[in-house]
Amino acid sequence: MFGAIDEPGRQAGIAPVLLADRRTDASALGKPDGGRLMARRTARDADCTKQTIKCAAVQVFCAAGVVGATLSEVARLAGVTRGAVYWHFESKEGLLETVCQDAADILVQALSRKMPSSTPLEAVAATAEAVFRTVAGEGDAQRSSALLFKWGRHGGSDIICSQRTELSIRLRAYAGGCIEEAVAARQIRGNTNIRTAALAYEAYVFGIVESWLS
C-alpha cells in the first residue's frame, strides 16, 4: 500500500508524488539529466497513484453503491489524502465515470477476441465464456465488471446505466454479425431473425451474469 501523498498546490502545476521517493528525486537534481529523471519519476508516481485510487474506488462503489460511496473512504482505502483524490478526479461523478469506462473496456476486449479457426457460432460461444470468466474471476477486472452489471440495473447512476447500455449495444452488434455469418455459412436456418437472435443472446449473457451476482 502506498504511503501518504504529498499535495503541492495546484497553482504550481506539480503532480502529487509519493513521499517515499522525494529524497531520491532531490538527490537526482544534482546529477546530469537529474531534472528529466525527476520529471519521469513524478509522472510515473502520479500514474501509479491514480491507478491505486481507481482500484480503491471500484471496491468502494461495489460495496457501498453510488450514493453510499464517499471520496473520503476511497482515499482511506487507497492510502492517500482526500486532496490527492481531487487532484486526479474533480468529483465523485468524474471518478465513477472513469472506473465505469475502464470496466466497459475490459468487457469490450472480450468482444474483440476471435479464434482464427473458429466458426461464427463458436465465436459467440467463446465470447459469452470470456465475459463469464471475467465476471466470475478475481481482482480489479472482476470488481469493475460487477460494478457495471450489478449497479447498472439496480440503483445505479446515469453514468453506470449509460456504460451498461453501450455494452449492450456492442454485444448485440457483435452477436448479430456472427449470426449473420452463420446464416451465410448455412450453420443455422436462412430464415433466422438475426435481430431477435442477437437480442436473445444479449439476454442470455446478461441474465446469467446478473443472476450470478445477485
C-alpha positions as CSV (number, residue, x, y, z in Angstrom):
1,M,0.0,0.0,0.0
2,F,1.3,3.4,-0.8
3,G,2.2,5.9,1.9
4,A,0.7,9.3,2.4
5,I,0.6,11.6,-0.6
6,D,2.4,15.0,-0.6
7,E,0.0,17.5,-2.1
8,P,1.8,20.5,-3.6
9,G,-0.5,23.3,-4.6
10,R,-2.3,23.1,-8.0
11,Q,-1.1,26.6,-8.8
12,A,2.5,25.3,-9.0
13,G,1.4,22.7,-11.6
14,I,3.2,19.9,-9.8
15,A,1.6,16.5,-9.7
16,P,1.4,14.7,-6.3
17,V,4.4,12.5,-5.6
18,L,5.0,9.7,-3.1
19,L,6.8,10.9,0.0
20,A,9.0,7.8,-0.1
21,D,10.5,9.0,-3.4
22,R,11.1,12.6,-2.5
23,R,14.6,12.1,-1.1
24,T,15.7,10.1,-4.2
25,D,14.3,12.7,-6.5
26,A,16.0,15.5,-4.6
27,S,19.4,13.8,-4.9
28,A,18.9,13.3,-8.6
29,L,18.7,17.0,-9.2
30,G,22.4,17.4,-8.7
31,K,23.2,14.9,-11.4
32,P,23.3,15.3,-15.2
33,D,19.8,15.0,-16.6
34,G,18.5,14.9,-13.0
35,G,15.6,17.2,-13.8
36,R,14.3,14.9,-16.5
37,L,14.8,11.9,-14.3
38,M,12.7,13.5,-11.5
39,A,10.0,14.5,-14.1
40,R,9.8,10.9,-15.3
41,R,9.5,9.7,-11.7
42,T,7.0,12.3,-10.8
43,A,4.8,11.3,-13.8
44,R,5.2,7.6,-13.1
45,D,4.3,8.1,-9.4
46,A,1.3,10.2,-10.4
47,D,0.1,7.5,-12.8
48,C,0.6,4.9,-10.1
49,T,-1.3,6.9,-7.5
50,K,-4.2,7.4,-10.0
51,Q,-4.4,3.7,-10.7
52,T,-4.4,3.0,-6.9
53,I,-7.3,5.5,-6.4
54,K,-9.3,3.8,-9.2
55,C,-8.8,0.4,-7.8
56,A,-9.9,1.6,-4.4
57,A,-12.9,3.4,-5.9
58,V,-14.1,0.2,-7.6
59,Q,-14.1,-1.6,-4.3
60,V,-15.9,1.3,-2.5
61,F,-18.6,1.7,-5.3
62,C,-19.2,-2.1,-5.4
63,A,-19.6,-2.3,-1.6
64,A,-21.5,0.9,-0.8
65,G,-23.2,1.7,-4.1
66,V,-23.0,5.0,-5.9
67,V,-25.0,7.0,-3.2
68,G,-23.2,5.5,-0.2
69,A,-19.7,5.8,-1.6
70,T,-17.6,8.7,-0.4
71,L,-14.3,10.1,-1.6
72,S,-13.1,10.0,2.0
73,E,-13.5,6.2,2.0
74,V,-11.8,5.9,-1.4
75,A,-8.8,8.0,-0.1
76,R,-8.6,5.9,3.1
77,L,-8.6,2.6,1.2
78,A,-6.1,3.9,-1.3
79,G,-3.8,5.2,1.4
80,V,-3.8,8.7,0.1
81,T,-5.1,12.1,1.2
82,R,-8.5,13.3,0.1
83,G,-6.7,16.1,-1.7
84,A,-4.8,13.5,-3.8
85,V,-8.2,12.1,-5.0
86,Y,-9.3,15.6,-6.0
87,W,-6.0,16.2,-7.8
88,H,-6.8,13.4,-10.2
89,F,-10.6,13.5,-10.3
90,E,-12.7,16.6,-9.9
91,S,-15.6,14.9,-8.3
92,K,-17.1,11.6,-7.3
93,E,-19.0,11.5,-10.6
94,G,-15.8,12.0,-12.5
95,L,-14.1,9.2,-10.7
96,L,-17.2,6.9,-11.2
97,E,-17.2,7.7,-15.0
98,T,-13.6,6.8,-15.3
99,V,-13.9,3.4,-13.5
100,C,-17.0,2.6,-15.4
101,Q,-15.2,3.3,-18.7
102,D,-12.4,1.1,-17.6
103,A,-14.9,-1.7,-16.7
104,A,-16.6,-1.4,-20.1
105,D,-13.2,-1.5,-21.9
106,I,-12.4,-4.8,-20.0
107,L,-15.6,-6.4,-21.2
108,V,-15.4,-5.0,-24.7
109,Q,-12.0,-6.7,-25.1
110,A,-13.8,-10.0,-24.9
111,L,-15.9,-9.0,-27.9
112,S,-12.7,-8.3,-30.0
113,R,-11.2,-11.7,-29.4
114,K,-11.7,-14.1,-32.2
115,M,-10.1,-17.5,-32.6
116,P,-8.5,-17.7,-36.0
117,S,-10.1,-21.0,-36.9
118,S,-13.4,-20.6,-35.1
119,T,-16.8,-20.7,-36.8
120,P,-19.3,-17.9,-36.2
121,L,-21.2,-19.9,-33.6
122,E,-18.0,-21.0,-31.9
123,A,-17.1,-17.3,-31.7
124,V,-20.3,-16.2,-29.9
125,A,-19.9,-19.1,-27.5
126,A,-16.3,-18.2,-26.8
127,T,-17.3,-14.6,-26.2
128,A,-20.0,-15.5,-23.7
129,E,-17.5,-17.7,-21.9
130,A,-14.9,-14.8,-21.8
131,V,-17.5,-12.5,-20.2
132,F,-18.5,-15.1,-17.7
133,R,-14.9,-15.8,-16.7
134,T,-14.2,-12.1,-16.3
135,V,-17.1,-11.5,-14.0
136,A,-16.5,-14.7,-12.1
137,G,-12.8,-14.1,-11.7
138,E,-10.8,-12.3,-9.1
139,G,-9.2,-8.9,-8.8
140,D,-9.9,-5.5,-10.3
141,A,-11.3,-6.9,-13.6
142,Q,-14.0,-8.9,-11.7
143,R,-14.9,-6.0,-9.4
144,S,-15.1,-3.5,-12.3
145,S,-17.3,-5.8,-14.3
146,A,-19.6,-6.5,-11.4
147,L,-19.9,-2.7,-10.9
148,L,-21.5,-2.3,-14.4
149,F,-23.8,-5.3,-14.1
150,K,-24.9,-5.0,-10.5
151,W,-25.3,-1.3,-10.2
152,G,-26.2,-0.7,-13.8
153,R,-29.5,-2.4,-13.2
154,H,-30.3,-1.7,-9.5
155,G,-29.7,1.7,-8.0
156,G,-27.0,2.8,-10.4
157,S,-26.3,6.3,-11.6
158,D,-26.9,7.6,-15.1
159,I,-23.2,7.1,-15.7
160,I,-23.3,3.4,-15.0
161,C,-26.5,2.9,-16.9
162,S,-25.1,4.7,-19.9
163,Q,-22.0,2.5,-19.9
164,R,-24.1,-0.6,-19.5
165,T,-26.4,0.4,-22.4
166,E,-23.3,0.9,-24.6
167,L,-22.1,-2.5,-23.6
168,S,-25.5,-4.0,-24.6
169,I,-25.3,-2.3,-28.0
170,R,-21.9,-3.6,-28.6
171,L,-22.8,-7.1,-27.5
172,R,-25.9,-7.2,-29.7
173,A,-23.9,-5.9,-32.7
174,Y,-21.2,-8.5,-32.3
175,A,-23.7,-11.3,-31.9
176,G,-25.7,-10.1,-34.9
177,G,-22.6,-10.1,-37.1
178,C,-21.7,-13.6,-36.0
179,I,-25.2,-14.9,-36.5
180,E,-25.4,-13.3,-40.0
181,E,-22.1,-15.1,-40.9
182,A,-23.6,-18.3,-39.5
183,V,-26.6,-17.9,-41.8
184,A,-24.4,-17.3,-44.8
185,A,-22.4,-20.4,-43.9
186,R,-25.6,-22.4,-43.5
187,Q,-24.8,-23.2,-39.9
188,I,-28.3,-22.1,-39.0
189,R,-31.5,-21.7,-40.9
190,G,-31.7,-19.0,-43.5
191,N,-35.0,-17.6,-42.2
192,T,-33.5,-16.9,-38.8
193,N,-34.4,-13.4,-37.5
194,I,-31.0,-12.0,-36.8
195,R,-32.1,-9.1,-34.7
196,T,-34.2,-11.3,-32.4
197,A,-31.4,-13.9,-32.1
198,A,-29.0,-11.1,-31.1
199,L,-31.4,-9.8,-28.5
200,A,-31.8,-13.3,-27.2
201,Y,-28.0,-13.7,-27.0
202,E,-27.7,-10.5,-25.1
203,A,-30.4,-11.5,-22.6
204,Y,-28.7,-14.9,-22.1
205,V,-25.3,-13.4,-21.3
206,F,-26.6,-10.5,-19.1
207,G,-29.2,-12.8,-17.4
208,I,-26.6,-15.3,-16.3
209,V,-24.2,-12.7,-15.1
210,E,-26.9,-10.8,-13.1
211,S,-28.2,-14.0,-11.6
212,W,-24.8,-15.0,-10.5
213,L,-24.1,-11.6,-8.9
214,S,-27.4,-11.4,-7.1
